[in-house]
Amino acid sequence: MTGRRNVKQERALRTRATLVRAAAEVFAESGFAGASVSKIAERAGLTLGAMYFHFKNKEALAREIVRSQPGLVAPPHDAVGLQHAVDITLTWAYQMLDDPLLLAGARLVMDQELFITPEENSHTQWTQLLAQVFSDALQRRELRAGVDVQALSRLVVNACTGAQMHAQMESGRLDLPERVEEMWRCLLPAIATPSGAALIEFGPTRARTAS
């Protein structure tokens, strides 16, 4: 009985993951308003009944995708402090080129008030994550004394959001990693100590594992 129950649980998890990925693809292509549960179910190759068994509506799917955003970005190198903040944003920028879940999150940014509270939206999640990293950088004396880590976190999130929007319009996001690196090169002289800035590394090797 336990084995049969485990098989059912694994099947349910696979079905849920299939629905989330299908929803991400539809949201990325059509936006929140243009997406429908029927389109998502069709993309997933599942019935509407299976869709509604796992998710009440498209709002629940959008909420699941937005909540998952920070957990999708895992820099390939172990780093701490300021380098870790840089690595997070660079990894995000490179993954944005082809990750359907991140692409969906980007497309859903302007519609988040329709399905998620301000306390849970992606801006808040990313700001909280970066604030923890910047607090560590401040303790490590990589940031200049007096830097407001909350304000800096909001600034970086806002800058990355704007960068991906403009990159989408102007290059299909192909130059997003370069835009993020440019952001850091402008910011570092103002926020980092000379010794902290001198150690920062950029480039695709910080964000992608060797193939």
N, C-alpha and C positions, 0 to 999 in steps of 0.2 A: 504493500500500500504506500509506503514511504517513497519508494522508487517511482511509482506511478504519479504521485503528487509532485515530486521533483520535476518529472518530465513535463507535467502540465504547467508548472511555474516557469520553467525555462521557455516553453512555447509562448506563454503569455508575455514574458519579457521580450522575446524576439518580435512578437507582434507589435508590442508597444513601441519598440525601437524602430520598427519599419514604419509605423504611423508617424512618429516624430520626424524621421528623415523625409518622408513624403511630404509632410506638412511644411517642413523647412524649404523644400524645393518649390512648393507652390507659393508660399509666402514670399520667397526671394524673387520669384518670377512675376507674381501678380499683386503683391502687397496684401495688407490685411483685408481691405475692402473687396479686392478682387478674388480672394480665396473663398472657397466654400467646402463644407464637409464632404460633399459629393466628389469634388475635384480631388480632395486629399485621399479619400477612400479609393477612388479609381487609380490614382498614382501609386498607392500602396498595393494595389491588387487585392483589396479586401472589400468585404461587404460593409454597408452602412451599419449593420448590426454589430459587426466587430469593432467598427470605429466608435460607436456609442457605448460599447461595453467598457472601453478603456478611457475615453474622453467624452465629457458631457457635450462639448461644443468646440468650435474653432478657437474661442477665447481661451479655453483650457489648454489647448495645444500651443497657442502663442505664448501663454504664460509659462508653460514648461520649457519652451525654447529660450525665452529671455532669461529665466532663472538659471539655465545651464551655461550661459555664456562664459563667465570667468573660468569655470571648470574645464572648458574646452581648450584653454590655452596653457600649455605646459612647455616652457623653454627647455631645450635639450641639454643645456649646461647648468650645473649647480652654480649658483651665484647668490650673493647677499647684497643688501643695501642698494646703492644707486645703480650698480650694474644689473641687478635683478629687475629693477623698474624698467630700465632700458630694454632688457631682454624680453620682458613681458610684452611691451608695446611692439617690438620688432617681430616677435613670434606671431602676435595677433595680426600684424600687417601682412606677413607672408601667408598665413593661413586664410586670410580674407580673400586671397586670390582664387581659392577653389573649395573652401569648406562650406557646404550648404547650410549648416547650422549657424555659422557666423554670418554668412550672407543674409540669411533670414533675419537674424538679430539686427543687422544694419538696416534692412528694409523696414523692420517693425518699429524702429526708433521713434518715428513721428506719430505713431498710433498707440503708444503704450498706455495712455490714459484710458483706453477703451477696454483693457483687459488685465491691468496690473496696477497695484497701488504705488505711489511715489516711493515708499519705503523699500519696495522690492525691485523697482525698475533697473535697467542695465546701467544707467548713469550712476545710481546710488551704489550698486554692487561694485562697479569698477573703482569708484571713488574710495570706498571703504578698503578695498584690496590695496590700492596704491598708497593710501594713508598709512597702512601698517608697514609697508615697505619703506616709505620715506621716513617714518619714525625711526626705523632701524638705521637708515642712512644718516639721520641726524645724530643718533647716539654714537655712530662710528666716525663722526666728524667729517663725513663726506659732503654734507650740506653746510652752507654758511649758517652761523649762529643767527637765530631769529627768524629763519624761514618758517612760514606758516604751512605745515604739512597738509592741512585740510584744503587750504586755498590752492596750494600747488597741485594737489591731487585733482581738484575740480578743473584746474587749468589744463592739465595734461589730458584728462578725459574729454574736455570740450575741444581741445586742439585735435585730438585723434578723430573725434566724431566729425569735425569739420573737414579734416584731411581726407577721410574716406568719402565724404559726400562730393567734394570737389574732384577727387581722383576718379570717382565713378563717372562724373559728367565729362571729364577731360581725357581720360585714358582708359576707361573701363576698369579702373582700379589698378592697372598694371604698374603705375609708379607710386603706389601707396607706401611701400617700404622706404623709398627714397624720401618721400614727404615726411614720414615719421622721423627718419634720421636727421633730416634738415631741422625739424622742430627741436630735437635734442641739442643739436649744435648751436642753435640760437639761445636755448634756455640755460645750458650748462654754465656759461660764464657768469650768469646772474645768480644762480642758485647754489652752485657747487664750490667747494674749496678748491684751490689750485691742485692740491694733491689728489683730491677725489676725482676731479675732472680728468686729470692726466691718465688715470687708470682705465677709463671707460673705453670699451671696444665696440665697434659697430660692424655691419656687414652681414651677409646671409649666413655665415658660419655661426653667428650668435643665435640664429633663429631656426636653422634647419640642420638636421643630422646629415652626415655625409652619406651619400647614396652608394 
